Amino acid sequence: MSSPDWRVFSDPEALVARLADFLCEVAEEAITERGAFHLVLAGGSTPKALYRALAARGAGDVHWHLWYGDERCLPPDHPERNSYMLETTWLASSRIPAANRRPIPAELGPDQAATLYDRELKSQADFDVVLLGMGEDGHTASLFPGHDWGMAPGSPDVLAVRNAPKPPPERVSLSAARLCRSERVWFLVTGSSKKTAIAYWKEGGVLPVASVHGLRETVVWLDAEALPAVG
């Protein structure tokens, strides 16, 4: 497993602009080669800015297939649902058909939702791109320190998460093993509050975020505020 590629930008705006362009380029390549582009979506403030940029570009069409890295066990119209944020920020106004947008049915509770999403993923090969954020504690998706990250052989593709240290306590998450079945894994990390976790990650620390890597590449897209001081 190779080390991540750390790409640092002056501010979140510059990061998002370049990332949106690059994502559209990779999507076009995948569609040209295979006729489809499979993208895993993340929640969070920096991804939300990316989705606004994609909406402004008119990104997405019938060839785009969207999945979710995790979801909170809340009603579908709850503003803290990742799927609700995605729909209102980008997808509802996009050309991506509803059938190609596959939210996790987390309103059914962690067990049933994980079982159903795991079943839906059985027919899906490796993802083209996974977008992920990172919390101050080094968690990514809903894989938290001290919890099962789904790395062991035979782990399910989708995990039911309980007692999450961030509300709501019940969630559903793709496992680390399933996220690693992706050509490209891109982490979006901004803000000075992430410096400690980034420093620990770069030192080789054991964190959920460090357990996920792409088959072709792993890139951490950072703004200058999130980069730890050298020395």
N, C-alpha and C positions, 0 to 999 in steps of 0.2 A: 504494500500500500504506500503510494507516494504521498509526500507532504502537500498540504493545500497550497494553492497559488493565492497569495495575498495581494489584492489590488486596492490601492488606497486612492481616494478622491478628496478634493479640497472640501467638499460639503455634500450633504445628501442630494441636493439638486443635480449636481454634476454626476454623481453616482447613478441616480435614477435615469437620467437622460441617456447615458452610455449603455446602461443595462437594458433599457427598453429597445434601443437600436439593435443591440447584440442578440437579444431574445428573438426579435423578429427575423434577423438573419438566420439564426439557427433553425427557427421554425420553417423558413423557406427551404433550407437545405434538406430537412427531414421530409418535407412534403414532396420535394423533387425526387428524392431517393426512394421513398417508401409510400407516398401518397397520404401520409397522416403525420400529425405531430401530437405527441402525448406529453402533457405538462401537468406537474403536481403543484398545487397552489398553497401558499402560506397565508396566515393571518398576520396582523401587526401593522404598526404605523408606517414603517418603511415600505413593506410590500404594498400597502394601500396607495402610497404615492406612486409606486410603479404602475399599479393598475389604472390610476388616473392618466398616467402618461400613455399607456397602451390604448385606453379609450380615446384619447386625443388623436392618436395615430390611426384610429379605426382598425386596430389589430384584431385578427381572428376571423375565421370563416368556417365553412363546413368541414374543413380538413383538420381543424383543431379539436382535440379531445382533452377535457379537463378533469382532473382528479383533485382530491384534497388530502393534505398531509395529516391533518387532525381536525377535530371539531369538538365544540363544547356541547354538553347535553342540556340544551335549552330549546325552547320552541323555535320553529323555522323562521318566524318573523322577529325573533329577538335581536336587538341591535348588536349584541356581543357575539352573535354567531358569525363565524368566518364566511359561511355561504351567503348570509344576508349582506355582509359588507361587500363581497365580490359582486353580487347581483346589482346592488344599488350603485356601486362605483364604476363598474365596467360591463358586466355580462348582459344585463337586461337590454342595453342599447347596442350590443355587439351583433355581428352576423353569425355568431357561434350558435348552432341549434340547441334548443333545450335538451334534446336527447344526448348531446355530446358533453353536457355539463353534469357531472356526477357528484352531487353532494353526499356527504355521509349522513344517513338518517339518524342522527344522534338524539333526536327528540324521542326515540323509542327506548332510550336507556343504553348504557354502555355495552351490555352483553348482547342484546339483540342487534344493535347497530353494528357492532364489530363482526358478528356472525354474517350478517347480510352483506357488508362491504367486503369482507374476506371472500365471500362467494362470488361477488361481482368481479373481483380482481383476478380470480382464477384464470379467466380467459385473456388477461392482459399480460403481454410480454414486458420486457424492460421499458421503463419510461425514458423519454428523450431528455427531459430536464426536470429536476426537482428544485423548487424554490423553498428555502427555509430561513427562518429567523433564528435569533439566539437571545435567551433571557440572561439577566444579570448573574444567574446561578449556573449558566452553561447549559440550560435545557434547550431542546429544539423540538419542533412539533409539540406533542404532549409527552415527551420522553424526559422525565425528571430525574435528578440525582436521587439515589436511594430507591428507585423503582425499577421494575423490569423493563429493559429497553428492547427486548425481543431480538437478542443477538445469538442465542444458543441455537445449535442445529435443530431443525424441526419447529422453530418458533413460527407462530401464525403470522400471516401478512399484516393483520390488524389486531390491535390490542385494546381491551377494555381497561380504562384507567380509572382508578378510584383514589380518593384521598390525595388528590393533587395539591401541592402546596400553594397554588394560585387558584382563586375561585374562577369558575365553579369547580368543585372537587371531582365531579364525574365528567369524563371525557372519552374520546375515542381517538386513537392514533395509529398511523402506519408504523410498523415495527422498524427498528434500525436495519434489520436484514432486508426487509422489502424496499426501504428507501435506497439501500445500497445497490439494488438492481436497477440502476439508472445510469445512462450514459454520462450525464453531467449533473452534479450537485452544486448548487449555488447558494451560499449563505449571504444574507443581506443584514449587515450589522452597522448601526449608527449610534452615536452618542457616547459621551464620556462615562456613563454608568456601566458600559460594557468593557472598559479597559482591563479590569482585574481578571475577568473570565477569559478575555483574549490573551492576556499575558500567560495565564495558566495553561491554556490550550497550546500556545506556541512553545511552552516549556515541556510539552508532552504529558500534561495532566490528564487524568481519567475523568472525562466529562461526557454526557450524552452527545453533545455536539461533535465531539471528536470521534465518535463511533460510526458516523455516517460519512460515506465517501462515494464518489462516482466511479464508474468503470473506466471512463475516458478521462475525466478531470473533476477536480474538486476546487472550487474557487470561493474565496471569502471576499466579498465586496464590502469595503470599509470606507467610512469617512475619516478624516483626520482626527476627529474628536475621539473616536473609538480605538485609535492606535496607541498602545502603551509606549511610554517613554523608553528610550534605549539606555541601558546601563543601570 
